[in-house]
Amino acid sequence: MDAVWEQISERWRTVGPGPENEFAVHGTAMPAFCDLCQLPLSAGTPQKNSARVVVYENRKYIFCSEPCQWIFLREPERYASHKDVVKRVLSGEAPADLSRLVTEYFNLTPDSWGKDVYSGNYEWLGAQRGSAV
Amino acid sequence: MAIPLYGFLQGDTLGLVILAEEEDTLDALAQKLQDAAGLRVSRRDRVRVICNDKMMDPAITVARAGLQPLDRFEVIAG
């Protein structure tokens, strides 16, 4: 995780703190979500990655882990028809554009969507900026 | 034709949905994933692509690799 935080910190250093700069540290690519628990699929490193794709009745599902796959396959009729946000985008039900997805599909506004607590104004970032000068 | 794939990049914290073209090489596919994850993972010049637990030739296309919509692939340091 250190390398990830260093990369994000570098972006904050580049753009500077402020709520108007938050999107500079947000990814715009759509994360993948587990078809059972609906949480984002985490860990890209293969040794730590337990995601698996399963075909059920000619449709593909992706699960974050073996337990989620197991739960799904015990009662597939309960879960199979649910479309996660990725599949809604791919089917055209939801817009692919992140801005439109957030504002039009989820009806979020700058006042209601989640924010960085400190808007990138972290003391340790400032200390590092100071020490670099 | 665009093909949505689940991509996992070594060192990243998230799996991402990547739109590939059938004629993209796997090397180009890996670059797309690196671009998409660039906020969190610094770019590597040499990477390798794994599909279905097999190390793939980076010069072959997505179609030749047999990747179908909503399949997964991994990109690791080369």
Backbone of each chain as ProteinMPNN parsed JSONL, in Angstrom:
{"seq_chain_A": "MDAVWEQISERWRTVGPGPENEFAVHGTAMPAFCDLCQLPLSAGTPQKNSARVVVYENRKYIFCSEPCQWIFLREPERYASHKDVVKRVLSGEAPADLSRLVTEYFNLTPDSWGKDVYSGNYEWLGAQRGSAV", "coords_chain_A": {"N_chain_A": [[0.822, -1.22, 0.0], [2.087, 1.16, 0.528], [3.335, 2.112, -1.801], [1.127, 2.773, -3.369], [-0.08, 4.822, -1.851], [1.985, 6.668, -1.95], [1.982, 7.317, -4.638], [-0.546, 8.53, -4.908], [-0.214, 10.609, -3.108], [1.718, 12.052, -4.429], [0.216, 13.077, -6.495], [-1.507, 14.782, -5.093], [0.414, 16.564, -4.193], [1.149, 17.687, -6.593], [-1.17, 18.966, -7.6], [-1.99, 20.453, -5.457], [-3.639, 21.324, -2.319], [-7.222, 21.404, -1.67], [-10.764, 21.5, -2.083], [-11.622, 21.74, -4.691], [-9.808, 20.368, -6.127], [-10.125, 17.7, -5.776], [-10.965, 15.787, -7.647], [-8.74, 15.321, -9.072], [-7.388, 13.385, -7.749], [-8.959, 11.208, -7.946], [-9.823, 8.142, -9.471], [-10.857, 7.549, -12.859], [-11.586, 5.339, -14.185], [-13.852, 2.607, -14.278], [-14.415, 0.729, -11.359], [-14.408, -2.822, -10.748], [-17.09, -4.817, -9.494], [-18.078, -7.147, -6.997], [-20.334, -9.748, -7.79], [-21.882, -10.776, -5.82], [-21.482, -9.748, -3.07], [-21.273, -7.108, -3.731], [-19.205, -5.404, -3.252], [-16.276, -3.488, -4.185], [-13.921, -5.152, -6.294], [-10.931, -6.111, -4.981], [-7.335, -5.754, -4.723], [-4.978, -6.111, -6.991], [-2.701, -7.586, -7.31], [-1.623, -10.732, -8.304], [-1.04, -12.864, -6.445], [-2.514, -12.155, -4.25], [-5.035, -12.017, -5.057], [-8.253, -13.003, -5.168], [-10.349, -13.1, -6.889], [-12.849, -14.428, -9.077], [-14.235, -15.63, -12.138], [-17.358, -16.825, -13.05], [-19.479, -18.888, -14.969], [-22.903, -18.904, -15.241], [-25.803, -20.254, -16.307], [-25.334, -19.305, -18.957], [-24.499, -16.73, -18.489], [-22.034, -14.445, -17.345], [-20.534, -14.12, -14.183], [-18.796, -12.296, -11.704], [-16.875, -12.835, -8.842], [-15.656, -11.775, -5.645], [-14.379, -13.576, -4.089], [-13.94, -17.012, -3.033], [-15.858, -17.702, -0.994], [-18.001, -15.889, -1.607], [-18.713, -16.768, -4.144], [-19.585, -19.33, -3.45], [-21.798, -18.789, -1.81], [-23.455, -17.569, -3.694], [-23.902, -19.712, -5.502], [-25.333, -21.465, -3.974], [-27.899, -20.4, -3.831], [-28.701, -19.454, -6.517], [-30.898, -18.423, -7.897], [-31.766, -16.419, -6.308], [-29.943, -14.367, -6.564], [-29.118, -14.066, -9.201], [-30.389, -12.407, -11.089], [-29.79, -9.825, -10.454], [-28.31, -6.786, -11.409], [-25.159, -5.408, -11.289], [-23.544, -2.157, -10.985], [-21.708, -1.989, -13.05], [-22.67, -3.755, -14.999], [-25.068, -2.535, -15.518], [-24.18, -0.203, -16.728], [-22.929, -1.311, -18.975], [-25.097, -2.416, -20.269], [-26.444, -0.234, -21.036], [-28.284, 0.911, -19.382], [-27.38, 2.662, -17.463], [-25.409, 5.671, -17.51], [-22.13, 5.728, -19.015], [-20.277, 7.695, -18.664], [-18.499, 9.12, -16.059], [-19.116, 11.465, -14.622], [-21.774, 11.964, -15.385], [-22.895, 9.589, -14.528], [-22.658, 9.776, -11.764], [-24.041, 12.16, -11.146], [-26.489, 12.155, -12.607], [-27.49, 9.516, -12.605], [-27.116, 8.5, -10.007], [-27.967, 10.663, -8.663], [-26.381, 12.387, -7.145], [-24.814, 15.255, -5.71], [-22.388, 17.954, -5.631], [-22.642, 18.753, -2.987], [-23.563, 16.523, -1.688], [-22.033, 14.247, -2.287], [-19.33, 12.004, -1.332], [-16.382, 13.171, 0.33], [-12.887, 14.047, 0.486], [-11.551, 14.126, 3.669], [-9.772, 16.11, 4.544], [-9.416, 17.548, 2.277], [-7.067, 17.148, 0.901], [-5.281, 18.628, 2.297], [-3.003, 17.867, 4.024], [-0.956, 17.684, 6.872], [1.446, 16.252, 6.808], [1.973, 16.12, 4.105], [2.532, 18.754, 3.562], [4.797, 19.057, 5.157], [6.539, 17.406, 3.776], [6.64, 18.775, 1.389], [7.854, 21.098, 2.316], [10.33, 20.115, 3.146], [11.41, 19.421, 0.772], [12.116, 21.724, -0.483]], "CA_chain_A": [[0.0, 0.0, 0.0], [2.927, 2.353, 0.584], [3.559, 2.627, -3.156], [-0.126, 3.39, -3.809], [-0.24, 6.117, -1.172], [3.0, 7.592, -2.453], [1.528, 7.783, -5.945], [-1.659, 9.475, -4.691], [0.362, 11.8, -2.463], [2.403, 12.838, -5.452], [-0.825, 13.813, -7.227], [-1.914, 15.902, -4.24], [1.503, 17.562, -4.211], [1.162, 18.349, -7.895], [-2.327, 19.861, -7.801], [-2.193, 21.279, -4.285], [-4.856, 20.999, -1.579], [-8.432, 22.171, -1.98], [-11.86, 20.635, -2.54], [-11.766, 21.81, -6.15], [-8.805, 19.495, -6.75], [-10.309, 16.315, -5.366], [-11.107, 14.859, -8.771], [-7.399, 15.004, -9.572], [-6.899, 12.182, -7.073], [-9.95, 10.148, -8.149], [-9.725, 7.419, -10.734], [-12.039, 7.682, -13.708], [-11.952, 4.011, -14.697], [-14.852, 1.981, -13.423], [-13.967, -0.465, -10.66], [-15.25, -4.013, -10.865], [-17.78, -5.124, -8.238], [-18.461, -8.546, -6.787], [-21.741, -9.97, -8.107], [-22.619, -11.221, -4.635], [-21.459, -8.78, -1.952], [-21.349, -5.776, -4.339], [-18.04, -4.582, -2.895], [-15.289, -3.457, -5.273], [-12.928, -6.22, -6.294], [-9.693, -5.477, -4.548], [-6.043, -6.434, -4.864], [-4.591, -6.488, -8.344], [-1.569, -8.498, -7.311], [-2.186, -12.079, -8.455], [-0.944, -13.723, -5.266], [-3.485, -11.731, -3.235], [-6.279, -11.769, -5.773], [-9.084, -14.205, -5.108], [-11.516, -12.923, -7.768], [-13.067, -15.521, -10.019], [-15.366, -15.48, -13.053], [-18.144, -18.064, -13.123], [-20.589, -18.838, -15.924], [-24.123, -19.543, -14.744], [-26.862, -20.129, -17.306], [-24.829, -18.524, -20.097], [-24.153, -15.365, -18.11], [-20.831, -14.432, -16.525], [-20.558, -13.408, -12.907], [-17.475, -12.24, -11.079], [-16.958, -12.809, -7.381], [-14.404, -11.339, -5.035], [-13.745, -14.653, -3.328], [-14.621, -18.313, -3.069], [-17.104, -17.695, -0.204], [-19.092, -15.214, -2.313], [-19.143, -17.696, -5.193], [-20.288, -20.424, -2.783], [-23.118, -18.274, -1.399], [-24.242, -17.375, -4.919], [-24.284, -20.988, -6.111], [-26.336, -22.132, -3.121], [-29.216, -19.865, -4.17], [-28.484, -18.556, -7.658], [-32.14, -17.74, -8.292], [-31.928, -15.242, -5.45], [-28.995, -13.298, -6.898], [-28.673, -14.056, -10.602], [-30.985, -11.361, -11.928], [-29.34, -8.494, -10.049], [-27.242, -6.202, -12.224], [-24.355, -4.403, -10.6], [-23.473, -0.904, -11.745], [-20.954, -2.232, -14.286], [-23.554, -4.372, -15.999], [-26.054, -1.516, -15.915], [-23.513, 0.667, -17.706], [-22.692, -2.061, -20.211], [-26.372, -2.667, -20.955], [-27.008, 1.044, -21.446], [-29.245, 1.423, -18.394], [-26.736, 3.76, -16.741], [-24.393, 6.296, -18.369], [-20.745, 5.325, -18.782], [-19.526, 8.879, -18.253], [-18.502, 9.127, -14.595], [-19.817, 12.646, -14.121], [-23.219, 11.749, -15.565], [-23.292, 8.461, -13.682], [-22.768, 10.247, -10.38], [-25.034, 13.229, -10.967], [-27.809, 11.866, -13.18], [-27.999, 8.184, -12.255], [-27.166, 8.387, -8.546], [-28.535, 11.915, -8.138], [-25.51, 13.017, -6.162], [-24.391, 16.617, -6.025], [-21.165, 18.272, -4.877], [-22.941, 18.865, -1.558], [-23.948, 15.25, -1.063], [-21.13, 13.116, -2.496], [-18.253, 11.877, -0.363], [-15.246, 14.078, 0.116], [-11.678, 13.859, 1.27], [-11.783, 14.844, 4.933], [-8.922, 17.301, 4.642], [-9.25, 18.133, 0.935], [-5.661, 17.055, 0.499], [-4.45, 19.549, 3.075], [-2.43, 17.049, 5.082], [0.267, 18.281, 7.421], [2.638, 15.517, 6.38], [2.293, 16.508, 2.731], [3.176, 20.068, 3.662], [6.141, 18.852, 5.699], [7.383, 16.87, 2.704], [6.876, 19.873, 0.438], [8.824, 22.002, 2.92], [11.662, 19.526, 3.193], [11.946, 19.286, -0.586], [12.563, 23.034, -0.959]], "C_chain_A": [[0.847, 1.258, 0.0], [3.102, 2.968, -0.796], [2.307, 3.321, -3.684], [-0.296, 4.762, -3.166], [0.791, 7.132, -1.662], [2.57, 8.173, -3.797], [0.396, 8.813, -5.795], [-1.144, 10.758, -4.038], [1.049, 12.694, -3.483], [1.396, 13.661, -6.253], [-1.312, 15.01, -6.398], [-0.842, 16.991, -4.238], [1.47, 18.356, -5.506], [0.033, 19.373, -8.014], [-2.526, 20.818, -6.632], [-3.503, 20.95, -3.605], [-6.037, 21.856, -2.032], [-9.515, 21.263, -2.513], [-12.023, 20.643, -4.051], [-10.794, 20.875, -6.866], [-9.02, 18.015, -6.457], [-10.383, 15.352, -6.545], [-9.755, 14.517, -9.384], [-6.833, 13.753, -8.9], [-7.945, 11.065, -7.119], [-9.656, 9.438, -9.468], [-10.98, 7.63, -11.548], [-12.441, 6.357, -14.326], [-12.917, 3.353, -13.722], [-14.27, 0.768, -12.695], [-14.914, -1.63, -10.929], [-15.852, -4.317, -9.493], [-18.128, -6.607, -8.192], [-19.959, -8.706, -7.049], [-22.535, -10.509, -6.921], [-22.648, -10.133, -3.565], [-21.496, -7.334, -2.427], [-20.209, -4.854, -3.932], [-17.072, -4.564, -4.074], [-14.309, -4.613, -5.15], [-11.575, -5.6, -5.99], [-8.499, -6.374, -4.846], [-5.763, -6.888, -6.287], [-3.479, -7.506, -8.381], [-2.054, -9.942, -7.327], [-2.145, -12.925, -7.19], [-1.98, -13.373, -4.202], [-4.878, -11.596, -3.825], [-7.108, -13.041, -5.822], [-10.31, -14.095, -6.006], [-11.628, -14.085, -8.744], [-14.315, -15.265, -10.847], [-16.055, -16.838, -13.186], [-19.25, -17.867, -14.151], [-21.77, -19.583, -15.318], [-25.24, -19.233, -15.735], [-26.496, -19.097, -18.383], [-24.539, -17.058, -19.762], [-22.944, -15.421, -17.18], [-21.043, -13.593, -15.265], [-19.131, -13.379, -12.381], [-17.661, -12.091, -9.577], [-15.606, -12.442, -6.8], [-13.661, -12.502, -4.401], [-14.55, -15.942, -3.471], [-15.884, -18.308, -2.199], [-18.26, -16.997, -0.913], [-19.611, -16.094, -3.451], [-20.001, -18.816, -4.586], [-21.701, -19.979, -2.376], [-24.024, -18.12, -2.622], [-24.77, -18.711, -5.44], [-25.223, -21.812, -5.232], [-27.747, -21.676, -3.462], [-29.108, -18.937, -5.383], [-29.742, -17.8, -8.078], [-32.369, -16.467, -7.477], [-31.092, -14.055, -5.941], [-28.793, -13.071, -8.397], [-29.217, -12.885, -11.405], [-30.506, -9.958, -11.561], [-28.213, -8.01, -10.96], [-26.458, -5.207, -11.379], [-24.192, -3.186, -11.51], [-22.7, -1.089, -13.043], [-21.876, -2.782, -15.361], [-24.672, -3.416, -16.412], [-25.447, -0.552, -16.935], [-23.367, -0.06, -19.031], [-23.982, -2.328, -20.98], [-27.044, -1.371, -21.405], [-28.034, 1.605, -20.479], [-28.693, 2.637, -17.651], [-25.661, 4.36, -17.645], [-22.984, 5.852, -18.0], [-19.904, 6.496, -18.295], [-19.649, 9.044, -16.733], [-19.301, 10.303, -14.035], [-21.339, 12.465, -14.227], [-23.724, 10.608, -14.688], [-23.562, 8.951, -12.256], [-23.93, 11.23, -10.23], [-26.424, 12.846, -11.466], [-28.364, 10.522, -12.704], [-28.131, 8.031, -10.741], [-27.7, 9.641, -7.874], [-27.701, 12.521, -7.016], [-25.131, 14.413, -6.641], [-23.086, 16.891, -5.273], [-21.423, 18.406, -3.374], [-23.146, 17.511, -0.897], [-22.955, 14.122, -1.303], [-19.967, 13.156, -1.51], [-17.06, 12.753, -0.708], [-14.042, 13.624, 0.938], [-11.8, 14.731, 2.525], [-11.002, 16.159, 4.987], [-8.703, 17.999, 3.306], [-7.792, 18.148, 0.501], [-4.735, 17.946, 1.306], [-3.881, 18.815, 4.289], [-1.116, 17.673, 5.556], [1.509, 17.58, 6.89], [2.99, 15.814, 4.936], [3.027, 17.849, 2.723], [4.587, 19.944, 4.159], [7.077, 18.338, 4.606], [7.679, 17.937, 1.658], [7.969, 20.786, 0.979], [10.241, 21.435, 2.877], [12.285, 19.407, 1.803], [12.51, 20.601, -1.099], [13.991, 23.303, -0.54]], "O_chain_A": [[0.403, 2.308, -0.465], [3.028, 4.186, -0.955], [2.404, 4.339, -4.369], [-0.614, 5.741, -3.841], [0.492, 8.321, -1.774], [2.765, 9.358, -4.066], [0.388, 9.839, -6.475], [-1.585, 11.856, -4.377], [0.976, 13.92, -3.413], [1.677, 14.795, -6.642], [-1.504, 16.105, -6.926], [-1.15, 18.182, -4.275], [1.735, 19.558, -5.513], [0.246, 20.497, -8.468], [-3.152, 21.867, -6.783], [-4.393, 20.364, -4.223], [-5.869, 22.886, -2.684], [-9.239, 20.358, -3.301], [-12.505, 19.67, -4.632], [-10.936, 20.619, -8.061], [-8.205, 17.175, -6.838], [-9.911, 14.219, -6.449], [-9.634, 13.543, -10.127], [-5.906, 13.132, -9.42], [-7.82, 10.077, -6.397], [-9.284, 10.071, -10.457], [-12.053, 7.865, -10.991], [-13.511, 6.25, -14.925], [-12.812, 3.521, -12.507], [-13.699, -0.121, -13.327], [-16.075, -1.435, -11.29], [-15.212, -4.104, -8.463], [-18.43, -7.228, -9.21], [-20.762, -7.896, -6.586], [-23.75, -10.678, -7.023], [-23.719, -9.652, -3.196], [-21.722, -6.426, -1.627], [-20.237, -3.66, -4.228], [-17.04, -5.502, -4.87], [-13.919, -5.003, -4.049], [-11.137, -4.673, -6.671], [-8.628, -7.556, -5.166], [-6.256, -7.927, -6.727], [-3.322, -8.22, -9.372], [-2.821, -10.341, -6.45], [-3.108, -13.63, -6.888], [-2.293, -14.2, -3.346], [-5.795, -11.114, -3.16], [-6.714, -14.031, -6.439], [-11.223, -14.914, -5.899], [-10.624, -14.65, -9.178], [-15.319, -14.759, -10.346], [-15.407, -17.861, -13.406], [-19.882, -16.812, -14.201], [-21.653, -20.746, -14.931], [-25.572, -18.07, -15.963], [-27.246, -18.164, -18.667], [-24.354, -16.241, -20.664], [-22.832, -16.313, -16.34], [-21.643, -12.519, -15.294], [-18.358, -14.315, -12.586], [-18.498, -11.318, -9.111], [-14.558, -12.747, -7.369], [-12.449, -12.429, -4.195], [-15.679, -15.948, -3.961], [-16.901, -18.86, -2.62], [-19.395, -17.466, -0.831], [-20.817, -16.154, -3.69], [-21.025, -19.196, -5.155], [-22.672, -20.708, -2.578], [-25.198, -18.49, -2.593], [-25.948, -18.827, -5.778], [-25.842, -22.762, -5.712], [-28.689, -22.465, -3.394], [-29.399, -17.746, -5.271], [-29.66, -16.669, -8.558], [-33.078, -15.558, -7.909], [-31.472, -12.897, -5.765], [-28.346, -12.0, -8.81], [-28.548, -12.417, -12.327], [-30.788, -9.002, -12.284], [-27.273, -8.753, -11.243], [-27.031, -4.273, -10.819], [-24.645, -3.187, -12.655], [-22.995, -0.424, -14.036], [-21.857, -2.321, -16.502], [-25.165, -3.487, -17.538], [-26.113, -0.137, -17.883], [-23.647, 0.504, -20.089], [-23.963, -2.453, -22.204], [-28.08, -1.398, -22.069], [-28.599, 2.67, -20.729], [-29.445, 3.529, -17.258], [-25.066, 3.65, -18.455], [-22.677, 5.627, -16.829], [-18.919, 6.297, -17.584], [-20.753, 9.101, -16.191], [-20.068, 10.145, -13.086], [-22.084, 12.769, -13.295], [-24.84, 10.656, -14.17], [-24.559, 8.587, -11.633], [-24.711, 11.131, -9.284], [-27.425, 13.171, -10.827], [-29.558, 10.398, -12.432], [-29.127, 7.501, -10.248], [-27.865, 9.676, -6.655], [-28.234, 13.091, -6.064], [-25.134, 14.696, -7.839], [-22.723, 16.134, -4.373], [-20.513, 18.194, -2.573], [-22.932, 17.362, 0.306], [-23.01, 13.116, -0.596], [-19.659, 14.198, -0.932], [-16.776, 13.032, -1.873], [-14.172, 12.92, 1.939], [-12.112, 15.919, 2.443], [-11.521, 17.185, 5.426], [-7.903, 18.929, 3.209], [-7.35, 19.067, -0.19], [-3.537, 18.012, 1.031], [-4.235, 19.109, 5.431], [-0.291, 18.12, 4.76], [2.504, 18.226, 6.561], [4.162, 15.771, 4.562], [3.996, 18.05, 1.991], [5.487, 20.624, 3.666], [8.232, 18.753, 4.505], [8.78, 18.015, 1.112], [8.875, 21.201, 0.256], [11.211, 22.147, 2.615], [13.503, 19.307, 1.657], [13.297, 20.608, -2.045], [14.538, 24.36, -0.853]]}, "seq_chain_B": "MAIPLYGFLQGDTLGLVILAEEEDTLDALAQKLQDAAGLRVSRRDRVRVICNDKMMDPAITVARAGLQPLDRFEVIAG", "coords_chain_B": {"N_chain_B": [[-14.885, -4.646, -32.445], [-15.831, -3.53, -29.241], [-14.742, -4.891, -26.178], [-15.649, -5.536, -22.937], [-13.572, -6.043, -20.175], [-12.355, -7.533, -17.16], [-9.744, -6.183, -15.439], [-6.702, -6.696, -13.687], [-4.145, -5.197, -12.037], [-0.83, -5.651, -11.046], [0.049, -4.607, -7.832], [-1.944, -2.745, -7.632], [-4.985, -1.602, -5.985], [-7.519, -2.183, -6.717], [-9.76, -4.015, -8.843], [-10.354, -3.352, -12.266], [-12.622, -2.207, -14.832], [-12.023, -2.649, -18.149], [-12.182, -1.448, -21.42], [-11.593, -3.194, -24.211], [-10.375, -3.535, -27.582], [-11.025, -5.912, -30.135], [-8.884, -6.196, -31.849], [-6.771, -5.147, -30.461], [-3.45, -5.526, -29.271], [-2.129, -7.684, -26.707], [-0.187, -6.365, -25.35], [-0.926, -3.699, -25.797], [-3.339, -3.77, -24.46], [-2.455, -4.149, -21.848], [-1.24, -1.688, -21.489], [-3.454, -0.025, -21.529], [-4.668, -0.779, -19.143], [-2.685, -0.012, -17.367], [-2.753, 2.753, -17.802], [-5.322, 3.308, -16.837], [-5.06, 2.723, -14.163], [-3.178, 4.452, -13.338], [-3.291, 6.464, -11.477], [-2.851, 5.299, -9.05], [-0.806, 3.443, -9.305], [2.505, 3.451, -10.29], [3.796, 3.706, -13.605], [5.049, 0.876, -15.337], [7.707, -0.096, -17.481], [8.148, -2.613, -18.517], [5.996, -5.223, -18.712], [3.933, -8.145, -18.112], [1.328, -10.239, -19.395], [-1.327, -12.117, -18.086], [-3.635, -14.613, -18.818], [-6.314, -16.646, -17.999], [-4.706, -18.032, -16.188], [-2.376, -18.399, -17.642], [0.737, -17.36, -18.937], [0.958, -14.925, -21.424], [1.728, -14.32, -24.913], [2.744, -11.116, -25.618], [2.352, -9.957, -28.073], [0.189, -10.974, -29.417], [-3.297, -10.682, -30.377], [-6.257, -9.482, -28.642], [-8.467, -10.933, -29.503], [-7.23, -13.225, -30.546], [-6.161, -14.236, -28.237], [-8.353, -15.252, -27.106], [-10.003, -13.915, -25.382], [-13.062, -13.105, -23.955], [-16.097, -11.124, -23.552], [-16.271, -9.801, -20.264], [-14.39, -11.524, -19.229], [-11.437, -12.136, -17.26], [-8.204, -10.623, -16.787], [-4.709, -10.431, -15.976], [-2.088, -8.174, -15.178], [1.298, -8.132, -14.736], [4.477, -7.233, -13.265], [7.181, -7.239, -15.566]], "CA_chain_B": [[-15.924, -4.587, -31.42], [-15.289, -3.309, -27.906], [-14.979, -6.0, -25.26], [-15.348, -5.187, -21.545], [-12.81, -7.069, -19.466], [-11.919, -7.212, -15.8], [-8.29, -6.147, -15.412], [-6.069, -6.592, -12.367], [-2.749, -4.781, -12.2], [-0.014, -5.91, -9.86], [0.308, -3.427, -7.02], [-3.126, -1.897, -7.498], [-5.892, -1.994, -4.911], [-8.845, -2.429, -7.284], [-9.943, -4.544, -10.183], [-10.963, -2.308, -13.099], [-13.264, -2.617, -16.082], [-11.271, -2.089, -19.274], [-12.774, -1.716, -22.728], [-10.571, -3.566, -25.195], [-10.817, -3.828, -28.955], [-10.605, -7.262, -30.505], [-7.591, -6.173, -32.532], [-5.71, -4.686, -29.56], [-2.512, -6.543, -28.793], [-2.148, -7.787, -25.246], [0.676, -5.296, -24.855], [-1.753, -2.491, -25.773], [-4.322, -3.97, -23.388], [-1.747, -3.892, -20.596], [-1.041, -0.241, -21.383], [-4.751, 0.558, -21.147], [-4.877, -1.001, -17.711], [-1.739, 0.855, -16.643], [-3.292, 4.121, -17.883], [-6.499, 3.423, -15.977], [-4.657, 2.61, -12.762], [-2.016, 5.317, -13.161], [-3.442, 7.292, -10.277], [-2.405, 4.566, -7.853], [0.364, 2.585, -9.564], [3.392, 4.072, -11.268], [3.895, 2.912, -14.839], [6.221, 0.021, -15.57], [8.004, -0.238, -18.905], [8.059, -4.023, -18.912], [4.945, -5.965, -17.996], [3.467, -9.374, -18.755], [-0.127, -10.411, -19.288], [-1.764, -13.476, -17.763], [-5.049, -14.906, -19.073], [-6.623, -18.037, -17.631], [-3.537, -18.589, -15.486], [-1.268, -18.64, -18.559], [1.487, -16.204, -19.41], [0.605, -14.801, -22.835], [2.59, -13.568, -25.819], [2.166, -9.766, -25.651], [2.121, -9.489, -29.447], [-1.061, -11.487, -29.995], [-4.44, -9.792, -30.155], [-7.273, -9.88, -27.664], [-9.274, -11.991, -30.118], [-6.405, -14.438, -30.626], [-5.992, -14.763, -26.882], [-9.609, -15.901, -26.713], [-10.695, -13.172, -24.325], [-14.467, -12.835, -24.232], [-16.622, -10.113, -22.634], [-16.313, -10.062, -18.826], [-13.291, -12.36, -18.756], [-10.461, -11.385, -16.473], [-6.787, -10.772, -17.13], [-3.812, -9.818, -15.004], [-0.849, -7.584, -15.688], [2.307, -8.168, -13.675], [5.781, -6.692, -13.653], [7.843, -8.163, -16.485]], "C_chain_B": [[-15.274, -4.401, -30.049], [-15.697, -4.455, -26.978], [-14.666, -5.542, -23.838], [-14.673, -6.343, -20.835], [-12.522, -6.597, -18.05], [-10.399, -7.296, -15.76], [-7.763, -5.958, -14.003], [-4.583, -6.31, -12.572], [-1.973, -5.027, -10.918], [0.288, -4.604, -9.129], [-0.884, -2.522, -6.847], [-4.024, -2.432, -6.389], [-7.268, -2.379, -5.432], [-8.752, -3.217, -8.579], [-10.684, -3.494, -10.996], [-11.61, -2.908, -14.337], [-12.566, -1.883, -17.219], [-11.985, -2.443, -20.569], [-11.652, -1.98, -23.726], [-11.213, -3.672, -26.568], [-10.289, -5.205, -29.321], [-9.205, -7.28, -31.112], [-6.477, -5.575, -31.681], [-4.743, -5.832, -29.29], [-2.608, -6.602, -27.269], [-1.226, -6.751, -24.626], [-0.122, -3.988, -24.762], [-2.811, -2.581, -24.666], [-3.686, -3.67, -22.027], [-1.528, -2.388, -20.399], [-2.339, 0.454, -20.983], [-4.999, 0.396, -19.654], [-3.924, -0.132, -16.899], [-2.214, 2.314, -16.671], [-4.431, 4.299, -16.877], [-6.132, 3.424, -14.497], [-3.531, 3.577, -12.41], [-2.087, 6.224, -11.952], [-2.821, 6.623, -9.054], [-1.098, 3.791, -8.067], [1.236, 3.246, -10.618], [3.636, 3.111, -12.436], [5.185, 2.099, -14.887], [6.44, -0.091, -17.077], [7.821, -1.674, -19.378], [7.022, -4.731, -18.048], [4.611, -7.236, -18.781], [1.978, -9.546, -18.486], [-0.439, -11.883, -19.037], [-3.267, -13.583, -18.057], [-5.282, -16.372, -18.748], [-5.404, -18.745, -17.047], [-2.359, -18.903, -16.403], [-0.59, -17.33, -18.927], [1.309, -16.108, -20.924], [1.692, -14.067, -23.612], [1.992, -12.163, -25.957], [1.827, -9.269, -27.053], [0.801, -9.991, -30.026], [-2.221, -10.561, -29.625], [-5.365, -10.361, -29.082], [-8.11, -11.032, -28.227], [-8.5, -13.304, -30.154], [-6.206, -15.062, -29.246], [-7.268, -15.427, -26.368], [-10.361, -15.176, -25.618], [-12.103, -12.801, -24.784], [-14.971, -11.781, -23.242], [-16.732, -10.64, -21.195], [-15.376, -11.186, -18.385], [-12.333, -11.489, -17.952], [-9.051, -11.61, -17.021], [-5.967, -10.069, -16.066], [-2.591, -9.256, -15.698], [0.14, -7.521, -14.527], [3.612, -7.577, -14.198], [6.531, -7.719, -14.5], [9.29, -8.422, -16.158]], "O_chain_B": [[-14.274, -5.049, -29.741], [-16.837, -4.919, -26.995], [-13.52, -5.191, -23.554], [-15.143, -7.48, -20.884], [-12.454, -5.396, -17.785], [-9.826, -8.355, -16.016], [-8.298, -5.169, -13.223], [-3.867, -7.089, -13.201], [-2.416, -4.652, -9.832], [0.726, -3.625, -9.734], [-0.86, -1.621, -6.008], [-3.853, -3.555, -5.915], [-8.104, -2.857, -4.664], [-7.776, -3.097, -9.321], [-11.56, -2.812, -10.463], [-11.208, -3.964, -14.824], [-12.524, -0.653, -17.247], [-12.349, -3.598, -20.791], [-10.863, -1.089, -24.04], [-12.421, -3.872, -26.701], [-9.221, -5.61, -28.861], [-8.441, -8.227, -30.928], [-5.337, -5.503, -32.139], [-5.162, -6.973, -29.101], [-3.108, -5.675, -26.631], [-1.457, -6.305, -23.502], [-0.014, -3.258, -23.777], [-3.132, -1.583, -24.021], [-4.294, -3.028, -21.17], [-1.619, -1.881, -19.281], [-2.329, 1.403, -20.199], [-5.477, 1.313, -18.987], [-4.305, 0.419, -15.867], [-2.09, 3.027, -15.675], [-4.497, 5.3, -16.163], [-6.809, 4.048, -13.681], [-2.991, 3.526, -11.305], [-1.063, 6.698, -11.459], [-2.331, 7.292, -8.145], [-0.372, 3.519, -7.111], [0.767, 3.566, -11.71], [3.675, 1.891, -12.274], [6.259, 2.578, -14.524], [5.486, -0.171, -17.851], [7.39, -1.915, -20.505], [7.156, -4.823, -16.828], [4.961, -7.374, -19.953], [1.447, -9.064, -17.486], [0.11, -12.773, -19.688], [-4.061, -12.757, -17.608], [-4.522, -17.238, -19.181], [-5.115, -19.897, -17.371], [-1.432, -19.601, -15.991], [-1.249, -16.325, -19.192], [1.489, -17.099, -21.631], [2.472, -13.299, -23.048], [0.841, -12.032, -26.374], [1.106, -8.284, -27.21], [0.344, -9.466, -31.042], [-2.132, -9.769, -28.687], [-5.272, -11.521, -28.682], [-8.422, -11.987, -27.516], [-9.041, -14.363, -29.835], [-6.095, -16.281, -29.118], [-7.262, -16.083, -25.326], [-11.254, -15.745, -24.991], [-12.294, -12.253, -25.87], [-14.345, -11.563, -22.204], [-17.211, -11.747, -20.947], [-15.54, -11.74, -17.298], [-12.419, -10.262, -17.971], [-8.754, -12.638, -17.628], [-6.474, -9.213, -15.342], [-2.12, -9.808, -16.692], [-0.141, -6.938, -13.48], [3.818, -7.442, -15.405], [6.521, -8.913, -14.198], [9.956, -9.183, -16.86]]}, "name": "protein", "num_of_chains": 2, "seq": "MDAVWEQISERWRTVGPGPENEFAVHGTAMPAFCDLCQLPLSAGTPQKNSARVVVYENRKYIFCSEPCQWIFLREPERYASHKDVVKRVLSGEAPADLSRLVTEYFNLTPDSWGKDVYSGNYEWLGAQRGSAVMAIPLYGFLQGDTLGLVILAEEEDTLDALAQKLQDAAGLRVSRRDRVRVICNDKMMDPAITVARAGLQPLDRFEVIAG"}
